[in-house]
Amino acid sequence: MTTIKPRLWHSIRQPVSEWVRRRGTVEKLAAEYGYTVRILNDGQHWEFRRGVAMIEWWPSTGTTRLNQSFDLSRMHTLDGLRSALKQFA
């Protein structure tokens, strides 16, 4: 019999409330790449700023934009968010 390994929280889609609860983890990740974090609408909209670059993220839909125009791929997990922050750092 094989056991099923539980998936790590950062690799699966989370509700907005979970993102707000783990705000410190997200802020620490953002700081590693030089971003500051601003959370709006009770966690529905997140802004990551670094100099003139701004990444906006809506965790409920996964929508992500760079500088209010360039749509990035949908990101629903912390791993996806980490990739975007790293890409534009």
N, C-alpha and C positions, 0 to 999 in steps of 0.2 A: 504494500500500500504506500502510495506517495503522499506526502503532505503538501498542502497548498501554502505557499509562502504569502504572507500578507503584503499588499502593495504599500510602498512608502507614501506618506501623505503628499509629498512634493511631486509625485509622478502621476497623480490622479486629479480629476476635476473636483474642485471644492465649491461649496456655496459661499456667497459673499460674506456671510457671518463668520465663516472659518477664516477667511482672509483677514478680516478685521481683528479677529482673535489672535492671529499670528502676525500682527502688524510689525512687532519687533524683529521677527525673523526677516521679513521683507525689507525693512529699513536697513538692517545690517547688511543684507545682500546688496542693496542699492549703494550703500556707503563704500563697499569694497570696490565698486566701479566708479566712484566719485559722484554719485547722484544723490540728490535730496528728494524726499518723498512728501507729497501733499495728497491727503485723502479727502475726497468730497462726497457729498450725498450719502452719508452713512456707509461708505465703502463701495458704493456703486461706481465711482470714477476715481482713478488714481493717476497722479502726475509724477513723473520722474524727470527732474531737471539736472542738467549738467552743462554749465555755460549757456550757450544759446540753444542747445539741443533740448527738446522736450519730448518724452515718450508718454503718450496718454494710453490708459488701459482701463477697460471695463470688464472686470472679471466675470460678471454674469453672462456675457455674450462672448467673451474672448477677443473682442474687437481691440485692436492696437493700432495707434497712429504715431507717426514721427512728424514733429513740427506742424501739426494740425492739417497735414495734407497727404502725406505718403502713407498709405495703408500697409501695415505689415501683416504677416500671417496671423491667424487666430491663435491665441495663446490661452489655454485653460489651466495650465499647471505652473508650479514654481520653476520647473526645469525649462519650460518655454520662456518664461519671463527672464530667467537667468541668461538664456541665449540671446535675447533681444538686447538686454543691458550690456552684455559683453560685446555684441556686434557693433554697437554704436558708442562704446566707451572710448 
